[in-house]
Amino acid sequence: MAQTRKSRRRSEAVREAVAQAGGIPEAAPERAPKRGGDPFTGGLRRREVLPLLVLHFIAAEDSYGNQLMERIADVTAGVLSVNPNTMYPLLRRLEGQGLIEGQWEHPERRTRRVYSITDEGREEYARIREEVEPFLDSMQQSIAAIRREVFGA
């Protein structure tokens, strides 16, 4: 019971800090969060962090979907996990927008689709980087404030 209250207070503090950091509206306290309604990952997804990471990794080297999902999970220490139902529509959308190009690794067998970034993709990557950086800075400051408040560190 005490653990539940402690957990609830921690969730409320996190929601408040994230709301201050990114303008994410607070959920009503009596309402349980929806599946996938985590304020951190929700904010990251709404702020174009996922397309930013995809373009970032593809700009560094040609990549395929599963590889991108693993890299995103690694760089975010699992905080932002991406499943195929999210990744592949995103890749198709980015390809449709002309930001990336996909080629089958072995066209005769359609094994893996390997993506490379286009010139337009590099421009969009630069734009998203500028747009997302203030949000990430505010998230970092909010998390530091929470750590100081709760752990005194």
N, C-alpha and C positions, 0 to 999 in steps of 0.2 A: 504494500500500500504506500509506504513512504517512498519507495523507488518510483512508483507511478507518479506521485506528486512531483518528485524531483525531476523526473523525465518530462512531465508536462511543463514545469517552470522553465526547464532548459529549452524545450521546443518553443515556448512563448518568447523567451529572450532571443533565440536565434531568429524567429520570424520578425521580431521587432527590429533587430540589427540589420537583417537583410532588406526589410522594407525601407529603412533609412538609407541604406547603401544604394539601392537600385530603384527605389520607387515602386517596389512590388507591394500591391495592396495586402494589408493584413487579413488573414482569414478570421472569421468569427470564432471566438474561443470554443464555443460549444460544437462547432462543426469539425468533424474529423477530416484530415487532409485526404484528398483523392489519391488514388494509386498514381505514383509518379509525381505527386504534388509537392515534393521536397522543395523548399524555398531556394536552396542553393542550386540544385541541378535545374530547376525550373527557370530560375533567373539566368543561368548560364545558357540554357537552350534559347530563351527568348532574346537574348542579347547577341545572337549570331556567333556564339563561341564555337559551336560545333562546325559550321561552315568555315570559320576562321582556322580551326585546327586541321580540318580536311585540306583546305587550300595550302596551309603551312607545310604539312607533311608531303603533299604532292609536289609542291614547289621545290622541296629539298631533294626528292627523288620520286620517280614514277612508282605508284603504289596500287594495290588492289584492295577491295573492300575489307576482307578479314584482317589484313595487315593494318589498315587504318583503324579498325575497331580496337585491335590490340595496342597500338601506339597511343590512342586516346586514353584507354584504360590505364596504361602505364604512366603517362605524363600526369594524369589527374589522380593517381594512386587509387583508381577505382571509383572515385567520387562521381565522375561523369562516365557511366557505362553506356555503351551504344549497342543496340541489337541490330540484326540484319533488317528488321522491319523499319528501322529508322535510317540506317546507313545507305541501303541501296536506293530507296526513293530520293534521298539527298543527292547521291552521286548522279542519278538520272536527271534530277533537276539542274544540278550544276553543269552537266553535260548539255542539256537542252538550252541552257543560257549561254553556252559557248565559253564557259569558264574553264572547263577541263575537256579533254578528249580521251575516249576509251578505245582500246584495241584489245581484241582477244589474244591472249598469250599464244595459243595454238588455234588459229582460226578454223581449222578443219575439225577440231574437237570441242570448241567453245569451252575451254577449261576455265581460266581466270581472265577477268577483264582488268587490264592494267591501264591506269589513268595517268595522264600527264597534264600539266597546267598550260593554258594558252596565254597569249599576251594580255587578253582581256581578263583572264583569271588573275594574273599578277597585279593588274590595276585594281581589281575588286579586292584582292587580298590586302593591298595597301590601304584601301578605303576602310575595310572592316577593322583592320588593326587600329587605325586612328579612332574609330568609333567605339571599340570595345575596351581600349586601354583604361579610360577613366572609370568604367564600370568595374573592371578587375581591381583597380587601385582602391576603389571604395569598398569592395568586398574584402580585400586584404586588410584594410584599416578596421573594418567592422569585426572581422575575426580576431584581430589583435586586441581590440577593445573588449571583446567577450573573454578572451584568454586572461587579460589583465584583471577584469572584474571577477571572474570565477576562480582563477587559479593564482592571482596575485603575481603573475609573471609577465 
